[in-house]
Amino acid sequence: MQNWFVVVMGVCTVFIVLVLIIGLCYLLALACKEKNPKVEAAPPTASEETIPNRAEFVAAVSAAIAEYSGTDASAIRILSIKKI
């Protein structure tokens, strides 16, 4: 066999396999795509928006963050807490 033939066949094989891998990725993306329609949530009521003991809640959150990060709780400043 000629050397150029081996080189051309190798390059063609690589590009054909790459195209097949890309096609497989697209098929898997279509298969794994979620088909759930987005449902809009009802607006929160007044009882859901307020935290009964906000100071205690902020202290508990800052203590948990301080314990996890290994810092002092007084060094942590929480700017806002949002309910998701």
N, C-alpha and C positions, 0 to 999 in steps of 0.2 A: 504494500500500500504506500501511497505517497504521503509524505509528512503533512502537506497542506490539507489533504483530505481528512486526516485524523484531527487536525486543529479545527477545521470547519465543523466537523461532526460534534466535537466536544463543546464548542461555543453554541451551536444550535441546540444541543441537548440541555445545556445550562439554561438558556433563555426559555425553552419550551417548558421545562420544569418550573421555572419561576412564574411563568404565566399560569400554569396549573395551580400553583400554591396560592396565587392572588385570587384566582377564581374560587378556590376552596374557602378562602377567608371570607369572601363576599357571601358565599352560600351559608356559611356558619353564622355570619352576622345577621342574615335574614332569618335564619331559623331561631336564633336566640333573642331576636327583637321582641320586646314586650308589646302585647296587643291590648293592654288595658287602657281604656279611655280615661283621661284625667277628670276626676270628679272634684268639683269645687266644694270646699268646706263651707259650712255655715259660719257667719261672722261670730266671733267670740262674744260671749255674754259678759256682763260686768263681774260675775263671780269667777269666771275663768281668767280675767285680766289681772285681778288683784291677788297678791300673795299675803295671806293672813299675818304671818310673822316675818316680814321682809328682812329685818335685821338679823334674826336667827338664821334665816335661810342663807343670807350672804355670808355670815360667819361660818356656817357649815360648808358652803361651797369653797370659800377661801382656805379653810382648814384642809379640805380634801385635796385641793390643788397644791397646797404647800407640802402635804405629806407625799404626794405623788412626785413632785419635782424636787423634793429634798431641801426646800428653802424655808425661811421663817414666814409665818402667816402675816406678820405685820408688814412684810416687804411686798405683799401682793396687793395691787389696786384693781378692783373689779369696776369697770366703767359702765357696763350694762349687762343685764340678764334678760334674754328673750326666750319665751316659750315657743317651742316649735311644734 
